[in-house]
């Protein structure tokens, strides 16, 4: 990030904690707290995490639903 990067550091660190790590296949948040993170926005608006949860059977089905 350019400019005053120190201002954006908390947001960058938070984003790093809530994104699934490809190497370990978990969110670092989950490994620390033992539960999935629910953001406040997810309680008000549907997100990819909450949409189609009954229909998702595997990764290819998730990709198909996201594409449509």
PyMOL commands that set and color helices and strands:
alter all, ss='L'
color gray80, all
select helices_A, chain A and resi 5-18+28-33+40-44+59-67
alter helices_A, ss='H'
color red, helices_A
select strands_A, chain A and resi 20-21+26-27
alter strands_A, ss='S'
color yellow, strands_A
deselect
rebuild
show_as cartoon
